[in-house]
Amino acid sequence: MTAQTAAAPAPVPGATAPTGLAVSTRGLRKTYRSLRGSSVGVEGLDLDVPLGGVHGFLGPNGSGKTTTIRMLLGLVRPDSGTMRIFDQEVPRALPQVVGRVGAIVEQPKFFPSFSGRRNLELLAGAIGAEPRMVGTVLAEVGLADRARDRYRGYSLGMKQRLAIAATLLKDPDLLIFDEPTNGLDPAGIREIRETMRALGERGKTVLVSSHILAEVEQVADTVSIIGGGRLLAQGSVAEIVGRQAGGVVRVGIDAPGRAAQVLAEAGLTARVDAGVVLVDGVDDAARVTRVLAGSGLFVRELTTLRADLESVFLDLTSGERPGGFVPDDVEPAPLTGATRAVGRHGRHQGGVA
């Protein structure tokens, strides 16, 4: 594979990117060619990542999350569309902004027989980071007490935290993590979640791609949901969840069948499930009690079931065709000039930038 300079992606007519964002894309598109034909990885994606806090980049496996991240970092060339990081167009201006970006896009590689500290010292020297940053980032990810232990003895969660520490050596303003909790046990997932939350609270922008919705909901301030390479929803977690019309009320009652019938006659959507009545699309739970009491039926339990990010996600992505699939015999994308610039400014082997 030979290196060549990539032309900037073709602009989208009339498309503009809002300012004041850490990351924005407009009309972003990427297709892959293979012996079996072409596959759309990303299709007209408009993505906005606000400055500061944790932004969840969500989608099923194969929905285009990793492809999008690789395009932002100059590792894959878009077919069309525009991308901006800190209001600078990339990949053209990637050399100017790459010092403000840290990323983990693959399983990072470290020397197994060296300590965590020694690995970071070597990396700091390679990328020109100040030596004092090694101790700072180890403390920031909670590895100060294990800094002298050999890397081979680290748990998966500790290894991932060391990778995050590596991205922090340049004190970046934007951190991009692609599925950072894959393969981790619950304790490791919690460690990474707490680390991301702490970074967001410090004012860093953390863009984290994931398909583990419950974890993202606990840490993210804002989210973008994609499916089939297209944007399906975007906004704060509260806004996204709040868009799901109505709620579900769980009713415990001695005569569930009769109660469901009475509620249906009153124009409510009710069903019996496992001995309780579930009433869909209820904005005012008090209405349920009034209808039942009017027929001489009295509840012993009334619970509003809160919509969560996972239920909204499943509703949005149901029926979406898979996207972002790259066949094994895909034609490899050439390295771009922007990719080489990332290497000169501190891209670490194994996907830590």
ABEGO torsion letter per residue (X at the ends): XBBBBBBBBBBBBGBBBBBGBABBBBGBBBBBBBAAEBBBABBGBBBBBBBEEBBBBBEBBGAGAAAAAAAAAGABBBABEBBBBGGBBOAAAAAAAAAABBBBABBBBBBAABBAAAAAAAAAAAAGBBAAAAAAAAAAAGAAAAAABBAAABBAAAAAAAAAAAAAAAGBABBBBBGAABGBBAAAAAAAAAAAAAAAAAGBBBBBBBABAAAAAAABABBBBBBGGBBABBEBAAAAAAABBEBBBBBBBABAAAAAAAAAAAGBBBBBBGGBBBBBGBABAAAAAAAAAAAGBBBABBBBBBBBAAAAAAAAABGBBBBGBBBAABBBBBBBAAAAAAAAAGBBBGGBX
